[in-house]
Amino acid sequence: MTLIMSGIKAGASRAVNLAYRVLSRRKAAEEGAARLARVLSALDLTALGVGSTLGVGVYVLAGDVAKNYAGPAVILSFLLAAVASVFAGLCYAEFGARVPKAGSAYVYSYVCVGEFIAFIIGWNLILEYIIGAASVVKALSEYLDSLLNKAISTHLEAAMPLDSPHLARYPDIFAFGVIMVFSVALAFGVKESTKFNNLCTGVNLCVVLFVIISGSFKADTKNWRIPESEVPKSETKDFGTGGFAPYGLAGIIKGAAVCFYGFIGFDCVATAGEEARRPQKSIPFAVVASLLVVFLAYCGVSSVLTLMIPYYMQDEKAPFPYVYDRLGWTWAKYAVSVGAICALCSSLLGAVFPLPRIIYAMSSDGLLFKFLGRVSERFQTPLIGTIIAGLFTGTLAMIFELEQLIHMMSIGTLLAYSMVASCVLLLRYERTTAHKAAEPLNLTLRSGFRQIFNADKHLAPTPLSSAMVTVLVSLYGVWCFVMMLSINQYGEEILSGRPGPIALLSTGTLLVLVTLYAISRQPVSEKKLAFSVPLVPWLPGISILINVYLMLNLDYMTWIRFAVWIAAGLLIYFTYGAWHSSERRRTLDSVQLADLHNDSHTALLKHNGHTQQHD
């Protein structure tokens, strides 16, 4: 019986070790290197970031969040989302500096961390681009519908109603058609040119300036000081208590979770490492500058929007045409609409174009089905993958509401940003190649406790310190969840001074601070980087904390849809990707070569032995 138990334990240990090696296998650093000309200046990168980011948020989100979440305090919602985006952007910039290639967080994580994390990040990037394209085309459809006095929605809802609480009211055939036109155009080799992107970005910024300047003439500060007695009462909708923040702090935070979508797109700057002239300076500058420009645009637009008419009178679908209609400025309505359509088309191209590249990269690595990345000899594009992605994107845009799409995109992106920040922490304290000789872990209860705060004052990372950072980062994620969940669930009780919720929040806060301090005490990797995130581990830690809180503020149906997406990805990985991985084949080839070498060496020794005996 003892032999059986020991055999089971040994087998389980081997299985765990094998699973760890499979999930953590890394892509060779030289693999997939692109040789691109370094032609992009900091200004080019900033324009790229602004063009990819400034879309739906400025023309749709401002009215939606002001009416339903934050009121005039929508400005603070945008500020919080901007801060979270800057922290995440700096983490992306360091990740790009470690692997200065054209690509994405998927490529970086595959080289730096391991295959499983890379697959999860890549799968989330696919979600980000698919939902991003679907939400932009849905916003475009709703914007045009508002301009046409609801002609599209009225006819489609009458002809094909969808009676489901979790789907749209009608199938949006127009949105499906537009996304398929863009996908087919890209599949046949049509690309977004730099001139077209710059033109759209210029028109977009001019329209934003026009909105801010023209709106300031009709601004009335009374709309930020509406007394509660004048707020309309409705059985179906609660418009809060009036004033600057009618929905309170909770409304501002929930609004920030939605506003965060308005800053998505800056990651295209952080992943242009090989095209930038001086990536160590231009990429961090462009990330912060583009986010600053976008925030100022959102801040100015949402300010004049809520100053022109009360927050509860806003139109969620197309706020500016509605406001200008009320003011009697029909010409301004159409001027803004031209800018909005131009910006949405630019954002749509920016969302659709990277999608085939991610699918191609993952299928080339064997993690997705090979046919998705098959390149057409005639058009030099992944034809099948692009068309299938377009069909899936168009279907989502057709059957879901814009708000549902935005929430689902936010959760996927927030998780990707959190994983990137976590990877920055892990890599900052990993052993460099020079120290990766075969060293024992030397783990005992005493050594583990001493290593938590680096009592032995190691200057270079050790196997134990690297393992300790992995454990601490994992625990940090749990403590963030506990701390943010207590605020999310018991915010009012904490403000009113109830001891139970305050104790839970205090415990979570203490664990978060102690864990970050313990991480900061570990020896830092000696690897020199072109760009490093400042204030590690505090800045990436704050980024993770904000991302977790924003995720917890999304509704439960968003989590269910996201869980289905992740489950589908894990099913693909464990049934196909893990077995067809290029790294797995490379590892097997290396093992076979090693076995062949050992067999040859053994045969040679035996031959020499027989020869000596014969002599």
ZAMARGU-4260 file (C-alpha; in steps of 0.2 Angstrom, whole numbers, plus 5000, padded with zeros to 4 digits):
<rodrens>
0) 5000/5000/5000 | 5014/5012/5004 | 5022/5008/4988 | 5006/5012/4979 | 5004/5028/4988
5) 5022/5034/4985 | 5019/5029/4966 | 5004/5040/4965 | 5013/5054/4973 | 5027/5053/4962
10) 5016/5052/4947 | 5006/5067/4953 | 5022/5077/4955 | 5028/5072/4938 | 5011/5078/4931
15) 5012/5094/4940 | 5030/5097/4934 | 5025/5093/4916 | 5010/5104/4916 | 5020/5118/4923
20) 5033/5116/4909 | 5020/5115/4896 | 5011/5131/4902 | 5027/5141/4905 | 5037/5137/4889
25) 5043/5153/4881 | 5045/5158/4863 | 5063/5161/4857 | 5068/5179/4858 | 5074/5179/4840
30) 5058/5171/4834 | 5047/5182/4823 | 5058/5197/4822 | 5053/5210/4810 | 5064/5222/4801
35) 5055/5238/4800 | 5061/5255/4796 | 5062/5267/4811 | 5053/5281/4803 | 5039/5286/4816
40) 5043/5301/4826 | 5035/5305/4843 | 5022/5317/4834 | 5018/5302/4822 | 5015/5291/4837
45) 5005/5303/4846 | 4994/5306/4831 | 4992/5287/4829 | 4986/5286/4847 | 4974/5300/4846
50) 4967/5294/4830 | 4964/5276/4837 | 4957/5282/4853 | 4946/5298/4850 | 4931/5290/4843
55) 4915/5284/4851 | 4919/5291/4868 | 4918/5309/4863 | 4902/5308/4852 | 4892/5295/4862
60) 4899/5291/4879 | 4899/5308/4886 | 4880/5309/4885 | 4877/5291/4890 | 4888/5293/4906
65) 4881/5310/4910 | 4863/5305/4910 | 4864/5287/4917 | 4879/5287/4929 | 4888/5303/4934
70) 4879/5318/4929 | 4890/5334/4927 | 4903/5324/4937 | 4906/5314/4921 | 4922/5325/4920
75) 4929/5315/4936 | 4924/5299/4928 | 4935/5303/4913 | 4949/5308/4924 | 4949/5292/4934
80) 4948/5282/4918 | 4963/5292/4911 | 4974/5289/4926 | 4971/5271/4925 | 4975/5271/4906
85) 4991/5281/4909 | 4997/5268/4922 | 4993/5254/4910 | 5001/5263/4896 | 5018/5264/4905
90) 5017/5246/4909 | 5014/5242/4890 | 5029/5254/4886 | 5041/5244/4897 | 5034/5227/4890
95) 5038/5234/4873 | 5056/5240/4878 | 5060/5222/4883 | 5055/5215/4866 | 5057/5229/4854
100) 5047/5221/4840 | 5032/5226/4830 | 5018/5216/4838 | 5007/5216/4853 | 5007/5211/4871
105) 5004/5193/4865 | 5021/5193/4857 | 5029/5201/4872 | 5021/5189/4885 | 5026/5174/4875
110) 5044/5179/4875 | 5045/5185/4893 | 5033/5175/4903 | 5026/5159/4895 | 5014/5151/4883
115) 4998/5150/4893 | 4998/5168/4899 | 5002/5173/4881 | 4987/5164/4875 | 4976/5172/4888
120) 4982/5189/4883 | 4981/5185/4865 | 4963/5179/4867 | 4959/5195/4876 | 4966/5205/4862
125) 4955/5196/4850 | 4940/5200/4861 | 4946/5218/4862 | 4947/5221/4844 | 4932/5211/4839
130) 4921/5220/4852 | 4930/5236/4848 | 4925/5235/4830 | 4907/5229/4834 | 4904/5244/4846
135) 4911/5257/4834 | 4900/5251/4820 | 4885/5250/4832 | 4888/5268/4837 | 4890/5273/4819
140) 4873/5264/4816 | 4864/5272/4830 | 4871/5289/4826 | 4865/5288/4808 | 4848/5282/4815
145) 4847/5297/4826 | 4850/5309/4812 | 4837/5300/4801 | 4824/5302/4815 | 4825/5283/4820
150) 4820/5277/4802 | 4832/5262/4803 | 4827/5256/4820 | 4809/5259/4817 | 4808/5248/4802
155) 4819/5234/4808 | 4811/5233/4825 | 4794/5231/4816 | 4800/5218/4804 | 4811/5208/4815
160) 4809/5211/4834 | 4821/5201/4846 | 4811/5197/4862 | 4826/5194/4874 | 4831/5204/4889
165) 4849/5201/4885 | 4849/5205/4866 | 4846/5221/4856 | 4828/5225/4852 | 4831/5221/4833
170) 4844/5214/4822 | 4855/5228/4816 | 4857/5223/4798 | 4865/5240/4793 | 4879/5237/4806
175) 4882/5220/4800 | 4883/5226/4782 | 4896/5240/4786 | 4908/5228/4796 | 4907/5215/4782
180) 4912/5229/4769 | 4927/5234/4779 | 4932/5216/4783 | 4931/5211/4764 | 4941/5227/4759
185) 4955/5223/4772 | 4955/5204/4766 | 4958/5209/4749 | 4973/5220/4754 | 4966/5237/4756
190) 4975/5246/4771 | 4973/5262/4781 | 4985/5274/4775 | 4994/5286/4786 | 4987/5301/4776
195) 4970/5295/4779 | 4972/5292/4797 | 4980/5310/4799 | 4966/5318/4789 | 4952/5309/4800
200) 4961/5314/4816 | 4963/5332/4810 | 4944/5333/4806 | 4940/5325/4822 | 4950/5337/4833
205) 4943/5352/4823 | 4925/5346/4826 | 4929/5344/4845 | 4936/5362/4846 | 4921/5368/4837
210) 4909/5359/4849 | 4919/5366/4864 | 4919/5384/4857 | 4901/5385/4851 | 4895/5376/4867
215) 4903/5389/4878 | 4892/5402/4871 | 4877/5393/4878 | 4884/5387/4894 | 4874/5390/4910
220) 4882/5385/4927 | 4865/5383/4934 | 4864/5366/4925 | 4878/5360/4937 | 4868/5366/4953
225) 4851/5359/4949 | 4842/5357/4966 | 4834/5340/4970 | 4817/5348/4970 | 4819/5351/4951
230) 4825/5334/4946 | 4811/5325/4937 | 4804/5309/4945 | 4800/5294/4935 | 4795/5276/4939
235) 4807/5269/4927 | 4822/5280/4929 | 4830/5287/4945 | 4839/5304/4940 | 4848/5306/4957
240) 4848/5320/4968 | 4854/5334/4957 | 4869/5345/4959 | 4886/5342/4952 | 4887/5323/4957
245) 4868/5318/4957 | 4873/5299/4958 | 4886/5301/4971 | 4903/5293/4972 | 4897/5276/4967
250) 4890/5284/4951 | 4907/5292/4947 | 4916/5276/4949 | 4903/5266/4938 | 4904/5280/4925
255) 4923/5278/4925 | 4922/5259/4921 | 4912/5264/4906 | 4923/5279/4901 | 4938/5268/4902
260) 4932/5262/4885 | 4935/5279/4878 | 4954/5278/4881 | 4956/5260/4873 | 4967/5261/4858
265) 4983/5269/4865 | 4991/5251/4865 | 4994/5253/4847 | 5007/5266/4852 | 5016/5255/4865
270) 5017/5241/4852 | 5026/5251/4838 | 5043/5249/4846 | 5052/5244/4830 | 5045/5258/4820
275) 5049/5272/4832 | 5065/5282/4829 | 5069/5283/4848 | 5057/5271/4856 | 5064/5273/4874
280) 5059/5291/4873 | 5045/5293/4860 | 5034/5279/4865 | 5032/5284/4884 | 5030/5302/4878
285) 5017/5297/4864 | 5007/5286/4876 | 5005/5300/4889 | 5003/5314/4876 | 4989/5305/4867
290) 4980/5301/4883 | 4982/5319/4888 | 4975/5326/4872 | 4960/5313/4872 | 4956/5317/4891
295) 4956/5336/4887 | 4944/5333/4872 | 4933/5322/4883 | 4934/5335/4898 | 4930/5350/4887
300) 4916/5341/4877 | 4907/5334/4893 | 4909/5350/4901 | 4900/5360/4888 | 4887/5346/4885
305) 4881/5346/4903 | 4882/5365/4904 | 4871/5368/4889 | 4856/5357/4895 | 4853/5347/4911
310) 4861/5330/4913 | 4844/5321/4914 | 4839/5328/4897 | 4854/5321/4887 | 4852/5309/4872
315) 4863/5294/4875 | 4864/5289/4857 | 4868/5305/4848 | 4870/5319/4861 | 4876/5333/4850
320) 4863/5333/4836 | 4850/5333/4850 | 4858/5348/4859 | 4860/5358/4843 | 4842/5354/4838
325) 4836/5361/4855 | 4846/5376/4852 | 4840/5378/4834 | 4857/5377/4827 | 4853/5364/4813
330) 4869/5369/4803 | 4880/5365/4818 | 4871/5348/4820 | 4876/5343/4803 | 4894/5350/4805
335) 4896/5339/4821 | 4889/5324/4812 | 4902/5325/4798 | 4916/5325/4811 | 4907/5311/4821
340) 4905/5300/4806 | 4923/5303/4800 | 4930/5299/4818 | 4919/5283/4819 | 4925/5277/4802
345) 4943/5280/4807 | 4941/5271/4824 | 4932/5257/4814 | 4947/5255/4803 | 4959/5256/4818
350) 4949/5242/4827 | 4947/5230/4812 | 4965/5231/4804 | 4975/5224/4819 | 4963/5209/4821
355) 4969/5198/4807 | 4987/5202/4813 | 4984/5194/4830 | 4974/5179/4823 | 4989/5177/4811
360) 5002/5177/4825 | 4993/5165/4836 | 4989/5153/4822 | 5007/5154/4816 | 5012/5149/4833
365) 5000/5134/4833 | 4989/5141/4847 | 4974/5144/4835 | 4968/5133/4820 | 4981/5134/4806
370) 4968/5139/4793 | 4964/5155/4802 | 4982/5161/4798 | 4983/5155/4780 | 4989/5169/4769
375) 4982/5171/4752 | 4996/5170/4739 | 4986/5183/4728 | 4981/5196/4741 | 4995/5193/4754
380) 4983/5194/4768 | 4975/5180/4780 | 4960/5180/4770 | 4950/5166/4779 | 4954/5173/4796
385) 4949/5191/4791 | 4932/5185/4784 | 4928/5174/4799 | 4933/5188/4811 | 4922/5200/4801
390) 4907/5188/4802 | 4909/5186/4820 | 4911/5204/4823 | 4896/5209/4812 | 4885/5196/4821
395) 4889/5203/4838 | 4886/5221/4832 | 4869/5215/4825 | 4862/5206/4840 | 4869/5216/4855
400) 4866/5234/4862 | 4880/5246/4862 | 4881/5247/4881 | 4883/5228/4882 | 4897/5228/4869
405) 4906/5242/4878 | 4905/5234/4895 | 4911/5217/4888 | 4926/5226/4879 | 4930/5235/4895
410) 4932/5219/4905 | 4943/5210/4892 | 4954/5225/4891 | 4955/5228/4910 | 4960/5210/4912
415) 4973/5212/4899 | 4980/5228/4907 | 4981/5219/4924 | 4990/5204/4917 | 5003/5216/4908
420) 5006/5225/4924 | 5008/5209/4934 | 5020/5203/4921 | 5030/5219/4923 | 5031/5215/4942
425) 5037/5197/4938 | 5050/5202/4926 | 5057/5216/4936 | 5062/5203/4950 | 5067/5188/4939
430) 5084/5181/4937 | 5094/5187/4922 | 5101/5174/4910 | 5118/5176/4918 | 5111/5169/4935
435) 5100/5155/4927 | 5113/5141/4931 | 5105/5126/4939 | 5103/5132/4957 | 5092/5123/4971
440) 5077/5132/4978 | 5083/5129/4996 | 5065/5132/5002 | 5063/5129/5021 | 5050/5137/5033
445) 5064/5149/5040 | 5071/5154/5023 | 5054/5157/5016 | 5050/5169/5031 | 5067/5178/5029
450) 5065/5180/5011 | 5047/5189/5012 | 5056/5205/5017 | 5074/5200/5011 | 5081/5199/5028
455) 5097/5192/5021 | 5099/5207/5009 | 5102/5198/4993 | 5108/5210/4979 | 5104/5199/4965
460) 5089/5188/4962 | 5089/5170/4968 | 5078/5155/4964 | 5069/5158/4980 | 5067/5177/4978
465) 5060/5175/4961 | 5048/5161/4967 | 5043/5173/4982 | 5039/5187/4970 | 5027/5175/4960
470) 5018/5170/4976 | 5017/5188/4982 | 5010/5195/4965 | 4997/5181/4965 | 4992/5185/4983
475) 4992/5203/4979 | 4978/5200/4966 | 4968/5191/4979 | 4970/5206/4991 | 4965/5218/4978
480) 4949/5209/4975 | 4945/5208/4994 | 4949/5227/4996 | 4939/5233/4981 | 4925/5221/4984
485) 4922/5228/5001 | 4922/5246/4994 | 4910/5240/4980 | 4898/5231/4991 | 4898/5241/5007
490) 4903/5258/5001 | 4888/5267/5010 | 4891/5256/5026 | 4909/5261/5026 | 4905/5280/5025
495) 4892/5278/5038 | 4905/5271/5050 | 4899/5253/5052 | 4913/5243/5061 | 4911/5226/5051
500) 4914/5234/5033 | 4927/5246/5040 | 4937/5231/5047 | 4935/5221/5031 | 4942/5236/5021
505) 4956/5240/5033 | 4961/5221/5033 | 4962/5222/5014 | 4971/5238/5013 | 4984/5232/5025
510) 4987/5216/5016 | 4989/5226/4999 | 5001/5238/5007 | 5012/5224/5016 | 5012/5214/5000
515) 5018/5228/4989 | 5031/5232/5002 | 5037/5214/5003 | 5039/5214/4984 | 5049/5231/4984
520) 5061/5222/4996 | 5066/5209/4984 | 5082/5210/4974 | 5079/5218/4957 | 5085/5210/4940
525) 5101/5218/4933 | 5094/5218/4915 | 5095/5235/4907 | 5080/5242/4899 | 5077/5255/4886
530) 5062/5261/4896 | 5057/5256/4914 | 5041/5260/4923 | 5045/5271/4938 | 5040/5268/4956
535) 5039/5249/4954 | 5030/5240/4962 | 5019/5254/4968 | 5014/5261/4951 | 5010/5244/4942
540) 5001/5239/4959 | 4990/5254/4959 | 4986/5250/4940 | 4980/5233/4945 | 4970/5240/4960
545) 4961/5252/4949 | 4958/5239/4935 | 4951/5226/4948 | 4939/5240/4955 | 4933/5245/4938
550) 4930/5227/4933 | 4920/5224/4949 | 4908/5238/4944 | 4903/5230/4928 | 4886/5221/4928
555) 4885/5202/4931 | 4879/5198/4913 | 4895/5206/4907 | 4905/5193/4918 | 4894/5179/4912
560) 4898/5183/4893 | 4916/5185/4897 | 4917/5169/4906 | 4909/5160/4891 | 4923/5169/4880
565) 4937/5163/4892 | 4930/5145/4893 | 4929/5144/4874 | 4947/5150/4873 | 4953/5137/4887
570) 4944/5124/4877 | 4953/5128/4861 | 4970/5129/4870 | 4969/5113/4880 | 4962/5103/4865
575) 4972/5110/4851 | 4984/5124/4855 | 4994/5115/4869 | 4997/5100/4857 | 5000/5110/4841
580) 5011/5123/4848 | 5027/5128/4838 | 5037/5128/4855 | 5031/5111/4859 | 5037/5104/4842
585) 5053/5113/4845 | 5055/5106/4862 | 5051/5088/4856 | 5064/5090/4842 | 5077/5096/4854
590) 5073/5081/4866 | 5074/5069/4851 | 5091/5076/4845 | 5097/5075/4863 | 5092/5057/4864
595) 5100/5053/4847 | 5116/5061/4853 | 5115/5051/4869 | 5112/5035/4860 | 5126/5038/4848
600) 5137/5042/4863 | 5132/5026/4871 | 5134/5015/4856 | 5152/5023/4853 | 5157/5018/4871
605) 5150/5001/4869 | 5160/4999/4853 | 5176/5005/4861 | 5173/4993/4876 | 5171/4978/4864
610) 5186/4983/4854 | 5197/4984/4870 | 5190/4967/4876 | 5195/4960/4859 | 5212/4967/4860
</rodrens>
